[in-house]
Amino acid sequence: MFPKEIERIISGLQYTKDKVGCSGDEVYLFENKFVLKVSTDSLRLQREKERNDWISQYIPGPKSICYLNENNKHYYFRTFLVGESLISPRLLGNPQELTDILVDVVKKLRSLDDKACPFASSDNFGTDFVHGDLCLPNIYINANNEFVGFIDLDNSGLGDKWYDYAWLLWSMEYNLKTARFNEVLLDKLGISFNKEKYEKYLPLENRKQLKSNE
């Protein structure tokens, strides 16, 4: 079913197929040890691997094992991030704690601003390091609320940090079903809300989703 190089590593392991995400990739989880992404889109998977490899030099994150091309399919095989995403019931039930965690997450991103990132984010322009899809499901922590890594980094690179902030605020409001804690987070970060950039980077259809939550 999978390339022989990968089969040798996963031999004897059970797997489940992950249904989270909207990229269209097939994602297989192997007993909280490995993740395999299978796609016909080589560019996206290559971008994700390159960015994971670069970022993991500086902050925690998944480790790449191999990237293969076989039978017109592309396979990106990496380690599993042991922890929980920020949409876990424990965290959504404690928004104040969630905002404290996000302050640390943003600090991790800002620590990459001066690392001479060789990539550019495709959807915005600037000199800050951006994740490119900074939503709660793409951020992982351990049981002690310590950051363990990001996933879905294929659009990360140099850009405008407000691109990330806009999507993070949207994700908070969408998952918490209130905008109340957006201001709490911005206050903790010492950032003023930038309505112009928020609306610039967040598509109208996503803003409409928030209104449907009200």
N, C-alpha and C positions, 0 to 999 in steps of 0.2 A: 504493500500500500504506500509506503514511504521509501525514499531513497535508501540504499543499503547502508551508507555511512551513518544515517540517522537511526535506522533500524538496529544497528549494532549497539547504540547507546541506550535506546529505549526498550531493548529486549526485556520482556517480563513485566514491564510497567503497564498499569491500566491507564486509560485516557478518557477524557470527556471532551466533547466539542463545545466550545464557548459560544454563547449566543449573544453576547454583549458587543455592541459596536455596529457601525453602519458602513464600513468600508467595502464590504462584499468579500473580504478575505475569509478563508477557512482558518479557524484558530483552534488548535488542539492543546489541551492541558494535560501534562503527564505527572500525576500524583504530587502536585506542588513541588516538582523538581525542574521541569522543563516546559517551555512554550514553543510550539511550532506554528508559524504562519505560512499559509500556502496561498499563492495569488498568481493571477495571470498578468498582474501589473508589476513588472520588474522594477520600474523606477521608484515606486513608493517603498517597496521593501528594501531596496538598496539604500535609499535615503535614510530609512529608519535604522538600518544597521550602522551606516557611517556615523550617524549622529549619536547613537547609543555608545559606539566605541569612543567617540571623542569626549562625550559628556562624562563617561565613567572614569576618565582620568582624574576628574576633579570632585565629583560628588557621587554618592551611592546610586546604584542603578543596576539593571540587568546586564549580564555579561553575554556577549555573542559567542556562540559555539561554531556555527558554520552557516554559509549561504550557498545554496545549490540551485542549479538550473537543470531540470530533467523533464523530458516529455512535454515541453512547452509550458511547464509550471515552474514557479520560483518558490524556494523554500528558505525561510529564515528561521533558524533554530537558536534559541537563547535560553538562559536560565530563567527560572520562575521567580518573581518577586514575592517573597514570603511576607505577608502582612495583610492589611485590609485597605481598601480604597476609601476615599473620603465620603462615599455615599453609604457607608455602613450604617445600620439603624442606630448603633451606639453613638455615632458622631452627629448624625442628623437630629438626634434627640437631645443634643447638647450644643447648641449653636455657639455659645460663648467659647467653649473649648475648641470648637472647630475653627473659629476665627484666630485663636492663639496659634493653632497648628499652621494655619495659612500664613501667618506672619513669618514663621520659620521657613515655610516653602518659598515665599517671595524672596527672603534673604538668600536662599540657595541659588535662585535664579540670578539675583543681582551679583552674587559672587562670581558669576561667569562673564560678566560684562567686560572685564579687562583681560580675558584669557585668549584674545586673538582668535576668536572662532572663525574657521575657514568657510563656513556656510552662511547663506542668506536665507531668511524666511521668505517664502514666495508671495505672501499676501500683504506684506507691509514693508516699510522701509525705515531704517534707523540704525543706530549703533549700539542698542541694548541687546542682550541675549533674550530671545523669546522662545517659549515652549511651542507655540503655534496652535495648541489646542488645550489650553489650560482650564480644563473642566474637572470637577471633583472626581469623576471615575478614573481619571488618568494620573491621580496622585496617590501614592501608597505610604502607609506608616506602619510601625510595629505596635505591639500591645502597650508600649510605654509612650506612645504618641511621637516617636522619633521617626523622622523621614527616612524611607528606605529606597525611594526612587520614583521616577516617572515612567509612564508607558506612552505609546503612540507619539513618538517624537519625529515622525517623518517630515513635519513642516517646521521644525525648530531651526534656529539660526539667528543671525543678526536682524534686528527689526526695531519696531517701536514697542516699548514695554506696555503701552496702553492697549495694544492689540490683545495681549494676555490679560490685562486687568479687565477689559471689557467682557471677555468670555468668562473670566472667573466670577465676576459680579453676576452675569447672566446665570451661570451654573448654580451659584448660591441661591439666587432668588427662585430659580426653577425647582430646585430640589427641596428647599426649605419652605417654599410656597409663601414667602414673604420677602420684601426688600429691606426689612428692618435691620438686618445684620450686615447689609452692604455698607452702611454708614459706620457701623461699629468697626468693621475691618479696615476701612479707609482711615478712620481715626487712629487705629493702632499702628497703621503703616505711616502715618503722617502725610497722607496724600489727599488732595482735594479732588472731588469728583469733576471729571472733564466730560461734560455732556456732548461736546462736539466730537471728541474722539470716540466716545462710547457709541454714539449713533453712526459714526463713520465705519467702525469696524464690526458692528453687530448688525447683521442683516435684518431688515424689517420683519421678515417672517418669524425670526426668533424673538423679536420684541413682542410680536403679536401673541406668541406662545405664552409669554408672561401675563399678558392681559387675560388670557383664557383661564389662567390659574386663579384669578382674583374672585 
